[in-house]
Amino acid sequence: MVNVAVVLLRHLSNFTDFDVLERHPRVNLYYASAPSDLSEADTIILPGSKSTIDDLLTLRRTGMAAAVLAEHRRGKRILGICGGYQMLGRSIEDPKGVEGEQQSIPGLGLLPIATVLTQEKTTRQVDFKFMDSQELCQGYEIHMGQSTPIEAVEPLNHFADGSPEGVISPTGCMGSYIHGLLDNEAVLKYILQPFEAGEAQTEDFDYQAYRQQQYDYLAQELRRHLDIPLIYNIMKKL
């Protein structure tokens, strides 16, 4: 089993980013609320946040930030998604007071990026390729802020138009704004592969097929309990 710890933030957003890990037969996913919780993790994820600066302050106050850095020094893989990506950089600036009165805070310093929070929210669906994979992946962005490299970096992803997205460091620390990143097979294989050597392999888990199956179950229940032809007739009259 691969132990994946999601750092439990007070303002954690987008729990669906981890649905695939919760159901994967080779993953033990858990939420870490104390520094000691990270010691058994193979991979640590800093998730999205609805209040990035406040959550980063809390991580420092509780010792979680120091624990993440310590586990990184021990060779643990760290992944930041959206707000977690911002936290992994060198700095977060909030000149317009988007999140509150604090206008600047140092990041954890694991990725060479600087983030400026903005009043405009980016919301879009995206197609991308992960690292050197040629597989076309899907996800979405929903964030307030722009992160800019402050030195040469290796992109984690490339959008369909070829533009870079996210960062991967030489130590394997990764960050991306893309939600749904882990739903893609190329990404999931990269995350799990280093920890599976010598383990008995189970059947590959097709999360996309699983998710479609759940939608089909829901549709069946709706058809059982609702008058679908009547709803269609009503819609035609609108």
Protein Blocks (a to p, Z undefined) as FASTA:
>chain_A
ZZddddddfklghkllmmmmmmpmkbccdddfbfklmmmpmbdcddddfblklmmmmmmm
nommmmmmmmmmnopacddehjlmmmmmmbdcdfkomnbmblbdcdehlaccdddddfbd
cdddddddehjbfbdcddddddedddddfbdcddfbdcfkopaedjddfkopacdfbehk
lmpmklmmmmmmmmmgoiacdddddfklmmmmmmmmmmmmmmmmpcfklmmmmmmmZZ
